[in-house]
Amino acid sequence: MLMSAAGVGAVLGAAAVRSTDELQRIGRWDRGDVGDLFGLPDRFLASTNFLVSAALLFVIGFAATSQMAATNTTVQKSRADEFGVA
């Protein structure tokens, strides 16, 4: 159940990045989610309540996946087309 919470958060995080078309907004996703990731795992480790743990893993999955997807999207959208694979 806990891994499912992280997986659902990851899927929704990827979908949220995908729904954003502007490169400037994607950059905000990239910078903003890193701060969320620093304190959340410690709170998860200290949690003794199942629902709190599931909610924290949902947010961690969302933040981690959206940060990775935003970084990848930023790199792919900012490169010049002449460097593409032939």
C-alpha positions in Angstrom: 0.0 0.0 0.0 2.8 2.4 0.8 4.6 1.7 -2.4 1.4 2.3 -4.3 1.1 5.7 -2.7 4.6 6.6 -4.0 3.7 5.2 -7.4 0.5 7.2 -7.7 2.4 10.3 -6.7 5.0 9.6 -9.3 2.4 9.1 -12.1 0.6 12.3 -11.2 3.9 14.2 -10.9 4.9 13.1 -14.5 1.4 14.1 -15.7 1.7 17.5 -14.1 5.0 18.2 -15.8 3.6 17.0 -19.1 0.6 19.3 -18.8 2.9 22.3 -18.6 4.0 23.7 -22.0 6.0 26.7 -21.0 9.7 26.2 -20.4 9.7 28.9 -17.7 7.1 27.1 -15.7 8.9 23.8 -16.1 12.0 25.4 -14.7 10.0 26.4 -11.6 9.0 22.8 -11.1 12.6 21.8 -11.4 13.8 24.2 -8.7 10.8 24.0 -6.4 10.6 20.2 -5.8 14.2 19.8 -4.6 13.4 21.7 -1.5 10.4 19.5 -0.8 12.6 16.4 -1.0 15.0 17.4 1.8 12.7 17.2 4.8 10.1 14.7 3.8 12.1 11.4 4.0 13.0 12.3 7.6 9.4 12.9 8.5 8.5 9.6 6.9 11.0 7.8 9.0 9.6 9.4 12.1 6.0 8.7 11.2 4.1 6.0 13.1 0.7 6.6 11.5 -0.1 4.7 8.3 -2.1 7.5 6.7 0.5 10.1 7.4 3.2 7.7 6.0 1.1 7.1 2.8 0.5 10.8 2.3 4.3 11.6 2.8 5.2 8.9 0.3 2.7 10.3 -2.2 4.3 13.7 -2.0 7.8 12.3 -2.1 6.9 10.3 -5.3 5.2 13.3 -6.8 8.2 15.6 -6.0 10.9 13.2 -7.1 9.3 12.3 -10.4 8.3 15.8 -11.3 11.8 17.1 -10.6 13.4 14.4 -12.8 10.9 14.9 -15.6 11.2 18.7 -15.4 15.0 18.5 -15.6 14.8 16.1 -18.6 12.2 18.2 -20.3 14.3 21.4 -19.8 17.4 19.8 -21.3 15.5 18.4 -24.3 13.6 21.7 -25.1 16.7 23.9 -24.7 19.1 22.1 -27.0 19.5 23.2 -30.6 18.0 21.1 -33.3 21.3 20.8 -35.2 22.6 18.6 -32.4 19.9 16.0 -33.0 20.6 12.4 -33.9 20.7 11.9 -37.6 
